[in-house]
Amino acid sequence: GRASAVDIAQRWTNDGQADQRLRHAADLALAQASAGLTDPSRLHKLATWFDAVNRTRDLLRTTVRADLAVTELLLAWREGERPARSRGTR
């Protein structure tokens, strides 16, 4: 079955291992790019994903709810969109 992004985010963050999981996701993205397995036209998207994962990891060290930060990241990845930037100012 397909779990929702919210369900996955809650599972990833409930055991205190979210940072490790996100680090692994960022390392995997970097390894794919470094190995030349990524089409050059997708490198920007991969770099954006790598940056978004690391920004989400940084959020885990704040008072932001970890499950919400990870949910946003997973939804952006699933939809193939650029992860949302800070919404505080325009």
N, C-alpha and C positions, 0 to 999 in steps of 0.2 A: 504494500500500500504506500500511499504518499502522505507523509505527515506534513502538517502545516509548518510554516516558518516559525510561528509562535511556539508550537509544541517542541520543535527542534531547539530553538533558542532556550526554552526553559530547561530542557534536558542538558544542554551544554553548560548552562550556568548554575544549575542546582547543586552540582557536586564540587564547585570551586575550581574546576579545571578549564574554564572558558579561555583564560589567557593562553594556556598550553595548546588548546585546540586552534585558536586563532593564529598563534605563532606557526603551527604546522601548516595551516591553510596559506599563510603568507609565504612560507618557505617552499611549499609546493608550487605556487604561482611563479616564484622566482626561478625555481629549478626548471620548470617547463620553458620559460623564456630563455634561460641560459643554455639549455640543451638544444636549442634551435628547433624545438618541436612546435613552436608557435608560428603561425603565418605572420609575416612582418606587418600585415595590415591589422592584426589583432594585438600587437605589442602595446599600443597605447591603452587599450581596454584592460589588458593584463596589468600594466603599471598602475592604472587607476584602481583596480581591484586590490593590488598589493598595498597601496597607500590607504585605501579604505579599511582594510583589515587592521593595519597598524594604528589608524586613528581610533578604531573601535577598541583595540587593546588598551590604548591610552584612556579611553572613557571608563574602562573597568576599574581604574584607579581613582575614580571620582565618586560622587554621590549619585550619579545617574544609575538607574536600574539596569543592571547588566543584561537581563533578558530583553529589555526594550532596545538596547543598543545593538545586540546581536540580531534581534528580529529585523531591524531596519537593514542591517548589512545583508542578511539572507534574502530578504525580499528584493533588494536591489540586484543581488546576484541572480536570483531566479528570473527576474524580469529583464535581465540584460541591460539595465539602466545604469547610469553613473550613480554611485551612492550620493545621497543628499549631503550638501554642505551645511554648515551651521545656519540655522534659521533665525538667529537672533537679529541680524541686521541685513539690510538689502544693499 
